[in-house]
Structure formats: C-alpha cells, structure tokens
Amino acid sequence: MGHLTVVAVMAVLFTLFMEAEANPFTYNYERLRIGGLVCASLLFIGGLSIIFYNRCSTKNKKVEDDNSEI
C-alpha cells in the first residue's frame, strides 16, 4: 500500500509541474512554491512519524518487561 501512495503523490506532483509553454525557461513560481511546500510538509510529517514510532515502540517494550518481572 505504501508504494501505491508514493506513486500517487509522484503523479500529482508531476501534473502540477507539467505545462505546455513555448519557452521552456519560463517558470511558474507559484506552482514551484506550492510543490516545494507539499514536499517539505510530507518530509516533515514523515520525520515526525518516525520519531513517534520509536517512542511508541519503546513504551510497549517497557510495559512488557514490567509485566514479566512481576
């Protein structure tokens, strides 16, 4: 399921940056800014999920260790 999500995000970003213009060196800076913000927010959310995943997994291990000592 994760690979399908990555493909969907890449398709959306690809369509955001596709433009049929006569001059290939004319940039749409608003689309570039929005694409950058989307990419930065996805990386930020991914980092937070990694941090919280490690914290949650260590809490679960401590609970199991406490039960085994009793």
C-alpha positions as CSV (number, residue, x, y, z in Angstrom):
1,M,0.0,0.0,0.0
2,G,2.9,2.3,0.7
3,H,4.3,2.0,-2.8
4,L,0.9,2.9,-4.3
5,T,0.8,6.1,-2.1
6,V,4.2,7.1,-3.3
7,V,3.2,6.6,-7.0
8,A,0.0,8.7,-6.4
9,V,2.0,11.5,-4.8
10,M,4.5,11.5,-7.6
11,A,1.7,11.6,-10.2
12,V,0.1,14.6,-8.5
13,L,3.5,16.4,-8.3
14,F,4.2,15.6,-12.0
15,T,0.9,17.0,-13.1
16,L,1.5,20.2,-11.1
17,F,4.7,20.9,-12.9
18,M,3.5,19.9,-16.4
19,E,2.9,22.9,-18.6
20,A,2.7,23.3,-22.4
21,E,4.6,26.6,-22.9
22,A,6.5,27.8,-25.9
23,N,9.5,28.9,-23.8
24,P,10.8,26.0,-21.6
25,F,12.8,28.5,-19.4
26,T,9.7,30.4,-18.3
27,Y,8.9,29.2,-14.8
28,N,5.6,29.4,-12.8
29,Y,7.0,30.3,-9.4
30,E,3.7,29.9,-7.6
31,R,3.4,26.2,-8.7
32,L,7.0,25.7,-7.8
33,R,6.4,27.2,-4.3
34,I,3.3,25.1,-3.7
35,G,5.2,21.9,-4.9
36,G,8.0,22.8,-2.5
37,L,5.7,23.3,0.4
38,V,3.9,20.0,-0.3
39,C,7.3,18.2,-0.5
40,A,8.6,19.8,2.7
41,S,5.4,19.0,4.6
42,L,5.5,15.4,3.5
43,L,9.1,15.1,4.7
44,F,8.2,16.8,8.0
45,I,5.3,14.5,8.7
46,G,7.4,11.5,7.8
47,G,10.1,12.6,10.2
48,L,7.5,13.1,13.0
49,S,6.0,9.7,12.3
50,I,9.5,8.1,12.6
51,I,10.1,9.9,15.9
52,F,6.8,8.9,17.4
53,Y,7.0,5.4,16.1
54,N,10.3,4.9,18.0
55,R,8.8,6.4,21.2
56,C,5.7,4.2,21.0
57,S,7.6,1.0,20.4
58,T,9.9,1.7,23.4
59,K,6.9,2.3,25.6
60,N,5.4,-1.0,24.6
61,K,8.6,-2.9,25.3
62,K,8.8,-1.4,28.8
63,V,5.3,-2.4,29.6
64,E,6.0,-6.0,28.5
65,D,9.3,-6.0,30.6
66,D,7.4,-4.7,33.7
67,N,4.8,-7.5,33.4
68,S,7.4,-10.2,33.1
69,E,9.3,-9.1,36.2
70,I,6.2,-9.3,38.4
